[in-house]
Amino acid sequence: MAIFEHKRIDGKLIIVSFDYEDGIFSNVVISGDFFAFPEGEIDNLEKSINGKNFLELENMLDNFFSSNVRVLGITKEDLTEIFKRAIDGN
């Protein structure tokens, strides 16, 4: 399982953990110093990423951040970069 932590310049901590085999994500968990409304939407995002590759993950994040979900403390770019760095091992 890959676990990657990133602290943004504003001090917000973002953590992602997941399994990544044959280019496919599973057991995705996203946590940290941020909030999403309605509650439970991060859980739904995690579930939607399972079984997807990186390109599909980017599309999922685009859809998530352009939806009615209100996210405070992180951006689509933050999550995209963290997943990319985690799978690249950086």
C-alpha positions, 0 to 999 in steps of 0.5 A, spaced: 500 500 500 502 506 498 501 512 503 503 519 501 503 525 505 503 532 503 503 539 507 501 545 503 504 551 503 498 554 508 499 548 512 494 543 510 496 536 511 493 531 505 494 524 506 492 519 500 493 511 501 491 506 496 494 499 493 496 500 485 497 494 481 497 494 474 496 501 473 489 500 477 487 503 484 484 500 489 483 501 497 483 508 496 483 513 502 483 520 502 484 524 508 487 530 512 486 537 514 480 539 509 472 538 509 467 536 504 460 538 504 455 534 503 459 530 508 460 523 505 462 525 498 470 524 500 468 517 501 464 517 495 470 519 491 474 514 494 469 508 492 469 511 485 476 511 484 477 504 486 478 500 479 480 506 475 487 508 472 491 514 473 487 518 467 480 515 469 482 518 476 484 525 473 477 525 470 474 523 476 477 529 480 475 533 474 468 531 475 468 531 483 471 538 483 466 541 478 460 538 481 455 541 487 460 538 492 464 544 496 471 542 498 475 547 503 482 546 504 484 542 498 484 543 490 483 538 484 490 540 483 493 538 490 490 531 489 492 530 482 499 532 484 499 527 490 496 521 487 501 522 481 507 523 486 505 517 490 505 512 484 511 515 481 515 514 488 517 521 489 
